[in-house]
Amino acid sequence: MEGPRSPAESEWPSVLKFLNQSLRSNADWSISAEYPTALSTTNLHNMRIITDQEQVISHAVLKPLIIKSPHVIFKVGAIGSVVTNEMHRNQGLSTKIIEDCLSQATKQQCDIAILWTDLYDFYRRLGFELAGSEVSVVVEEEFQAPDPTLKLSKDPKVAAQAIHRLYSTHTVNSVRTVEETRKFLSIPQTQIYTAWDSSGQLAAYAVEGKGVDLGGYIHEWGGSVSGLLTLLSFIRREKQKPVTIIIPLHAKNLIERLREKPVTYNQGYLGMIKILNFDQLAAKIKRAFRAEGIADIVLEKQGDKYFFGCNGDLAVLEGDSNLTHLLFGPIDLPALEVFKPETVEKLTKILPLNLWVWGWDSI
Ligand SMILES: CC(C)(COP(=O)(O)OP(=O)(O)OC[C@H]1O[C@@H](n2cnc3c(N)ncnc32)[C@H](O)[C@@H]1OP(=O)(O)O)[C@@H](O)C(=O)NCCC(=O)NCCS
């Protein structure tokens, strides 16, 4: 057995064949079409494989993302396409491969790693914890469009430039090029909906589905709140069945306006998160507090314990999972009754951190 190691360029076809056979046996497209930036020859150095007699038997990929938020610029290592050949499972191969991806992410200065799975216990053993927040809102019925002047369309031929321009207005987003947006737009099993104003400018967009995943889910969207609501009402009508939009918790205005409509509201986790570079992340967070005029912030690690709070009002946290929840949520700081009200007021200026990963970036 050989690896974990990154595949040579000449091995790329056999890596893809392994992934398609193991993870996309019923699809009539290649998995690389679903993750065009992660599963691409330009990201070979971040793929990890184990081979046996020149056959790929285990794989995972790391995709580093730069995610900008109002307070912090995160470097996030997304991990995906984790799979081991059926004949070689339960021998620790995926564990080894993921550990190698994590050490690669740490070397590349990622603050955290993130992944999406339902194998919670498997990943908890590797130090991941369900964290961050995601709101999903099911639009149960069609409602009155707030802006009837918009022209609504399902035409898949949309200029990547126009989408990119609205995407760039999000307060939290990953750094993407127009070319990457173009690639994402051609992911199979994707439906794009757009709303255009009278001067021909894109007012809102919404993207539903992504390969075998996220059918019925709008996972990428952008534009004005009234444009989006108008688009959602149109999508509900077009689909003739309920549709779900996934929203970051910090998009308060959109959430509030949607909750006035016939919808079902759910709050869940963003994903499974593991902190990789505590010192680097703590320095970024302390800088964010100082920029808000809070100079007495304490966030230190001593042994296995974390000391956190504002000068004189400190909590001691044991274990990484408590720290992950404290920083990324979900957490209700006032309800914790750990800190004095004046400390809570300071802490909630930054926490929980507004981390968000848009659907096209999830792998
Ligand atoms: C999930 C999956 C990737 C795990 O791969 P794997 O190579 O079997 O993983 P590991 O061997 O490292 O760990 C699997 C189990 O074996 C155990 N194990 C680890 N090392 C072991 C060893 N040396 N000897 C025996 N068992 C071992 C682990 O504790 C783990 O136990 P758990 O199932 O209770 O969590 C594999 O089952 C798979 O490919 N599934 C289909 C695709 C999939 O679901 N991918 C996950 C997407 S997030």
PDBQT file of the ligand as one rigid body, heavy atoms in Angstrom, charges set to zero:
ROOT
HETATM    1  C1  LIG A 401     -16.948   6.569   5.625  1.00  0.00    +0.000 C 
HETATM    2  C2  LIG A 401     -15.741   5.952   4.947  1.00  0.00    +0.000 C 
HETATM    3  C3  LIG A 401     -15.081   7.020   4.094  1.00  0.00    +0.000 C 
HETATM    4  C4  LIG A 401     -14.772   5.448   6.014  1.00  0.00    +0.000 C 
HETATM    5  O1  LIG A 401     -13.629   4.919   5.360  1.00  0.00    +0.000 OA
HETATM    6  P1  LIG A 401     -12.630   3.894   6.106  1.00  0.00    +0.000 P 
HETATM    7  O2  LIG A 401     -11.389   3.860   5.331  1.00  0.00    +0.000 OA
HETATM    8  O3  LIG A 401     -13.362   2.643   6.367  1.00  0.00    +0.000 OA
HETATM    9  O4  LIG A 401     -12.425   4.706   7.453  1.00  0.00    +0.000 OA
HETATM   10  P2  LIG A 401     -11.578   4.255   8.722  1.00  0.00    +0.000 P 
HETATM   11  O5  LIG A 401     -11.138   2.842   8.576  1.00  0.00    +0.000 OA
HETATM   12  O6  LIG A 401     -10.567   5.281   8.975  1.00  0.00    +0.000 OA
HETATM   13  O7  LIG A 401     -12.646   4.373   9.863  1.00  0.00    +0.000 OA
HETATM   14  C5  LIG A 401     -13.863   3.640   9.763  1.00  0.00    +0.000 C 
HETATM   15  C6  LIG A 401     -14.126   2.907  11.023  1.00  0.00    +0.000 C 
HETATM   16  O8  LIG A 401     -13.090   1.984  11.213  1.00  0.00    +0.000 OA
HETATM   17  C7  LIG A 401     -12.509   2.177  12.488  1.00  0.00    +0.000 C 
HETATM   18  N1  LIG A 401     -11.065   1.955  12.333  1.00  0.00    +0.000 N 
HETATM   19  C8  LIG A 401     -10.138   2.888  12.113  1.00  0.00    +0.000 A 
HETATM   20  N2  LIG A 401      -8.918   2.321  12.054  1.00  0.00    +0.000 NA
HETATM   21  C9  LIG A 401      -9.094   0.999  12.208  1.00  0.00    +0.000 A 
HETATM   22  C10 LIG A 401      -8.221  -0.106  12.215  1.00  0.00    +0.000 A 
HETATM   23  N3  LIG A 401      -6.906   0.045  12.068  1.00  0.00    +0.000 N 
HETATM   24  N4  LIG A 401      -8.754  -1.322  12.391  1.00  0.00    +0.000 NA
HETATM   25  C11 LIG A 401     -10.073  -1.488  12.531  1.00  0.00    +0.000 A 
HETATM   26  N5  LIG A 401     -10.954  -0.473  12.541  1.00  0.00    +0.000 NA
HETATM   27  C12 LIG A 401     -10.470   0.757  12.381  1.00  0.00    +0.000 A 
HETATM   28  C13 LIG A 401     -12.809   3.587  12.856  1.00  0.00    +0.000 C 
HETATM   29  O9  LIG A 401     -12.846   3.763  14.242  1.00  0.00    +0.000 OA
HETATM   30  C14 LIG A 401     -14.142   3.810  12.223  1.00  0.00    +0.000 C 
HETATM   31  O10 LIG A 401     -15.150   3.361  13.064  1.00  0.00    +0.000 OA
HETATM   32  P3  LIG A 401     -16.634   3.938  12.958  1.00  0.00    +0.000 P 
HETATM   33  O11 LIG A 401     -17.240   3.357  11.718  1.00  0.00    +0.000 OA
HETATM   34  O12 LIG A 401     -17.298   3.454  14.180  1.00  0.00    +0.000 OA
HETATM   35  O13 LIG A 401     -16.531   5.436  12.867  1.00  0.00    +0.000 OA
HETATM   36  C15 LIG A 401     -16.140   4.727   4.078  1.00  0.00    +0.000 C 
HETATM   37  O14 LIG A 401     -17.007   3.915   4.812  1.00  0.00    +0.000 OA
HETATM   38  C16 LIG A 401     -16.800   5.093   2.782  1.00  0.00    +0.000 C 
HETATM   39  O15 LIG A 401     -16.126   5.228   1.765  1.00  0.00    +0.000 OA
HETATM   40  N6  LIG A 401     -18.145   5.245   2.769  1.00  0.00    +0.000 N 
HETATM   41  C17 LIG A 401     -18.874   5.603   1.572  1.00  0.00    +0.000 C 
HETATM   42  C18 LIG A 401     -18.653   7.029   1.204  1.00  0.00    +0.000 C 
HETATM   43  C19 LIG A 401     -18.972   7.971   2.335  1.00  0.00    +0.000 C 
HETATM   44  O16 LIG A 401     -19.984   7.824   2.994  1.00  0.00    +0.000 OA
HETATM   45  N7  LIG A 401     -18.111   8.975   2.542  1.00  0.00    +0.000 N 
HETATM   46  C20 LIG A 401     -18.250   9.931   3.602  1.00  0.00    +0.000 C 
HETATM   47  C21 LIG A 401     -18.619  11.209   3.031  1.00  0.00    +0.000 C 
HETATM   48  S1  LIG A 401     -18.494  12.446   4.271  1.00  0.00    +0.000 SA
ENDROOT
TORSDOF 0
